[in-house]
């Protein structure tokens, strides 16, 4: 498994637009590009971190060519809401002990 960590600096008063765009685009990437989904975290008022999972690095590198036309509006909304988008890390997963519920 492969993971990518992104950071987003969102423009003032654009948080709802950013989240709407991120959710829409992330769902379409999952459906059409083979991702394993993503989690969005709030670091501070206008800073977010996303953790995206992929089956492997090759699937991530080759993503983008299968998205439907409707992905453009989500992508545009997300990008226009941000001052900065950065890929921080590209990571190979060695062990995964995350759970969907507590012990």
HURA-V480315 format. One line per field, one symbol per residue. ss: DSSP state (~ for helix, > for strand, _ for the rest). burial: 1 if it has 16 or more other C-alpha atoms within 10 Angstrom, else 0. A space follows every 50 residues. Layout:
ss->???
burial->???
This chain:
ss->_>>>>>>>>>____~~~~~~~~~~~~~~~~~~~_>>>>>>>>>>__>>>> >>>>__~~~~~_________~~~~~~~~~~_>>>>>>>>>>>________ ___
burial->01111111111000101110111111111100111101010000011111 01110110010000001000100110111111000000000000000000 000
